[in-house]
């Protein structure tokens, strides 16, 4: 939905409506005339974009449930993978023809008694042809692997994001936001580098070693055998050590960067509290320690590379020295031609070069594999709240809610709700009151099925919530949390979040009901006013009003308001309570209330203490009974009287 215009002449007859711009268009009221023609040309060239074909499955598709591996990611595009493999073979073979051509040129064109310049020219021309073939194959290989990496990364990002949408609230409560962000950013970027260049180079260098090994044995079996016996075992031992050490190191690196991002995210989100309590120095010290752990992990991997890289180079140099002595002796005794010895050493140099490149590419592979492991752990995380395979669509509800011997614990061994029984009749409003930590908000979360009961059932119109689809359930519920969240976009975008196809009239009706008109009217662009990150430029009361209007716009049959008026001043609270009276008519509502003025408007009040409902009744009946609620009400009245009769102080 766009908010540039089409909302009519205003609310209550005010020009522009709620302070909206007089002319439709961008927030600055239009496009400059000198730019209009360019904008028109740009829009005319804009291609038609089809509606995205995205189907969200709460339990995940069969493909989503398969274990995440590099091979499974790549084989989704078999033709591109096959083409990339063919180009790797061409590069590995064509690039190794040079030394063999050099041998032919020396033996048949330059040796005494075999001086044939034509042979040298032909070999040089063939050398050039194979160089061109190699260059062209490398060009197309980079294009193919680049496209393959882009598609795989696209699929992986969507797969990981969709899985995050399926996970239950418990996961996000326990996991740091920065750690989740590192999975979606640095881990995937590491994998992209591996797929785009690392795997192809790894394959090229490995295949090159195979090709060179075959050529070495065809050139001279004795020298090739000495190479295999002297050098290869030492390289294998060094490589096995490097594999174990680098796996451990890069796993620490991935954990380190996740901790750095988590600490950074927490500090940025809590910057107001940090500033208010002068915690800047402490935060810098803590972040330095976190970054220090990350540095140490990188230093460890650098140390491993520093040992392995020069070590393999030393093995190569020593091996070449031994082979040069043996090969020279064979030439002197005419058991090996000079051309064959030159070709053998050219190939021998090329044999060690892929080993060095393999070290570098293996580093990339290890980093990518560490990222795959982290992403696999994320995607293997099972949602705590799942949709039954035989779940039915919840029909239009009347709104009866039943807590049937309900027990729940975030930790199953420690219950926070214990054996609760309560029936809320259709159209009835019930307020839960009680001390902090008693379990009021937990009961609300169980009604919306953010969590499943440890024991017992929650039923709506006789349907166990675990037996209906989540979409059909939540489409008939309206939820206003204690801490309202606003998304990046305009006020209008946030109002229509729960109902994207809402008409202008419906939006205005929601604005009226919650008394949001005065707030919108103060905004520079009305409903088109951009909301900054998390709505930080708005007051807590204004954010709560927008959250209420968002819930009201969805016209739910059941409303759950978790201390929805706790952040409002008395004047705003009066407006909201009047709106609640109109909105809650003929709707079932559960109010989590700290303010007894809100609870008193409910049909029934349930007093929650230590996870149990200890009293239920109307306000008048509970006050008359002289129980816990009566004590709470007496305390509230006493404090209200004290506040009303408190003397005014100059300067306050």
Protein Blocks (a to p, Z undefined) as FASTA:
>chain_A
ZZkbonojbehhighiloiafbgcdfkopacfklmmmmmmmmmmpccdddddddddfkop
fklmpccdfklmmmmmmmlmmmmmmmmmmmmmmmmmmmmmmmmmmmmmmgghiacfklmm
mmmmmmmmmmmmmmmmmmmmmmmmmmmmmmmmmmmmmmmmmmmmmpcfklmmmpcfklmm
mmmmmmmmmmmmmmmmmmmmmmmmmmmmmmmmmmmmmmommlmmmmmmmmmmmmmmmmmm
mmmmmmmmmmmmmmmmmmmmmmmmmmmmmmmmmmmnopmmmmmmmmmmmmmmmmmmmmmm
mmmmmmmmmmmmmmmmmmmmmmmmmmmmmmmnopacfklmmmmmmmmmmmmmmmmmmmmm
mmmmmmmmmmmmmmmmmmmpccfbdcdfkbccddddfhiacdehiacdfblklcfbehia
cdddehiacddeddehilmmmmmmmmnomaccfbdcddeehiafklccfklmmmmcccdd
fbdcddeddfklmmmmmmmmbcfklmmmmmmmnopmmmmmmpmnljmlccdehhlmpcfk
lmmmmmmmmmmmnopabdcdehkllmpcfklmmmmmmmmmmmmgopacddddfblklmmm
pmbdcddeehiafbgcdfklmmmnopmklmmmmmmmmmmmmmmmpccdehZZ
